[in-house]
Amino acid sequence: MKEFLKKNWISSLIFLILISILFMNEYKYLKNTNKLENSNREAIEKCNKDEIPENMITFCEEVKKLPNLRPEFYSMFYNTYSQGFNFMIFIIFILVIIQPTKNICYFLKNNVIKNTLTRQKYKKTIVKLFLEAYKPALLLPILTIIAIITCYILTGNIDFNNAIKGHTVSWTLSSMKNPILFSIVYILRIFMISLIYINISLIVCKKNHNFIIATILSYLSFIAIEILLEVIFNTLIFKILLKSDFGMIFNILSIFSLFDYYGLIYSVLIPAIFLILVFIILYFQYRNKEKLIIECEKNS
């Protein structure tokens, strides 16, 4: 464990920061919900009196329509995690790829690959290199699992009807009726998009072995892909031609959001297709040993 933390200290530090933000979000949510619950209770007590002032009749009618504001899983998870981390969507790509980019660039820039190939085959070397690079892809899925568990423990209930009535979530009722499937899809989607992020970085690192340059180019490539998906798929094809919002599912920027309007299946199917395409590009980038070695020798 000590060796792992030493080797992956950047990802470990990032995880500590993210989990601290999660716990802070959960604390604020419970504090605000309890405050609102107490305020509503006081208002209901006033409205339940035998004589209600005339200027409070309309107010009391609205109070009686309010949903139960007790904390429940979906509202808490949505506010503390799905939306609670939205302020980070433009930097989360960097946080996911920074550790693997650093490791890959070191491996290629310092010609470590040439020394490694004297002991084992190229295919085994690349597979081992990639498996090491993919470890940070578990960063957000683990954070998601912790968020799901803590939100359920802290609320103790999964009242999806209350979440719908209170307009506190954007997910569909059909998705929330099966919390286990909902959680699996949410975690799987985040894991696949994390792998897409890292694969983009690995593709860029093939020709750019400078850590800073590779990180910048990876980020620019990511933004370019997102713009392409937003303009071509979401706007031109679906919104303009097909008059549909289905194109929002192609979004890989909002990693914490779950676009389930057309069913949970598409929330994992579309990222899965993207991931396969990126894996194919990655394969063709690294399949030729000689070309990679030539690229590494340019650093000498």
Residue pairs with C-beta under 8 A, 6 or more apart in sequence:
5 12
8 99
8 135
8 136
10 98
10 99
10 102
11 98
11 99
11 135
11 136
11 139
14 95
14 98
14 99
14 139
15 139
15 142
15 143
18 85
18 95
18 139
18 140
18 143
19 143
19 146
21 84
21 85
22 80
22 81
22 84
22 85
22 143
22 146
22 147
22 150
23 150
25 79
25 80
25 81
25 84
26 76
26 80
26 150
26 151
26 154
28 80
29 71
29 76
29 79
29 80
30 71
30 76
30 154
33 69
33 70
33 71
33 76
34 71
36 69
37 69
37 70
40 63
40 66
40 69
43 59
43 60
43 63
44 63
44 64
46 52
46 56
46 60
47 56
47 59
47 60
47 63
47 64
52 60
67 162
67 165
67 166
68 159
68 162
69 166
70 157
70 159
70 162
71 154
71 155
72 155
72 157
72 158
72 159
72 160
72 162
72 163
73 151
73 152
73 155
73 157
73 158
73 159
73 179
74 158
74 159
74 160
74 163
74 168
74 169
74 171
74 176
75 162
75 163
75 166
75 168
75 169
76 151
76 154
76 155
77 147
77 148
77 151
78 163
78 168
78 169
78 170
78 171
79 168
80 147
80 151
81 144
81 147
81 151
81 256
82 256
82 257
82 258
83 256
85 92
85 256
86 254
86 256
86 257
88 95
89 253
89 254
89 255
89 256
90 253
92 140
92 255
92 256
93 197
93 218
93 219
93 222
94 215
94 219
95 139
96 136
96 137
96 139
96 140
96 194
96 197
96 198
97 136
97 197
97 198
97 200
97 201
97 215
97 218
98 215
99 135
99 136
100 132
100 133
100 134
100 135
100 136
100 198
100 201
100 202
101 201
101 205
101 211
101 214
101 215
101 218
102 211
103 132
103 133
104 129
104 133
104 201
104 202
104 205
104 214
105 205
105 208
105 209
105 210
105 211
105 214
106 112
106 211
107 113
107 129
108 205
108 209
108 292
108 295
108 296
108 299
109 209
109 210
109 211
109 296
109 299
110 299
111 296
111 297
111 299
111 300
113 125
113 292
113 293
113 296
114 293
114 296
116 125
117 125
117 289
117 293
122 289
126 286
130 202
133 198
133 202
134 195
134 198
136 194
136 198
137 191
137 194
137 195
137 197
137 198
138 191
138 194
139 194
140 190
140 191
140 194
140 255
141 187
141 190
141 191
141 194
144 186
144 187
144 190
145 187
148 183
148 186
148 187
152 158
158 176
158 179
160 173
160 176
160 177
160 179
161 173
163 169
163 176
164 173
164 176
169 176
171 182
171 258
171 260
172 260
172 261
174 263
175 181
175 182
175 258
175 260
175 263
175 264
176 182
181 264
182 264
185 258
185 260
185 264
185 267
185 268
186 258
188 268
189 258
189 267
189 268
189 271
190 255
190 256
192 268
192 271
192 272
192 274
192 275
193 252
193 255
193 271
194 255
195 275
195 278
196 252
196 271
196 274
196 275
196 278
197 222
199 275
199 278
199 279
199 281
199 282
200 218
200 221
200 222
200 225
200 278
201 214
201 215
201 218
202 282
202 285
202 286
203 221
203 278
203 281
203 282
203 285
204 214
204 217
204 218
204 221
205 214
205 218
206 285
206 286
206 292
206 295
207 295
208 214
208 217
209 295
209 296
209 299
222 252
225 252
226 251
226 252
226 253
229 250
229 251
229 252
230 247
230 250
230 251
233 247
233 250
234 247
234 248
234 250
234 251
235 247
237 247
238 244
238 245
238 246
238 247
239 245
239 247
245 261
246 262
246 266
248 259
248 261
249 259
249 262
249 266
249 267
249 270
250 270
251 257
251 259
252 271
252 274
258 267
259 266
259 267
260 267
286 292
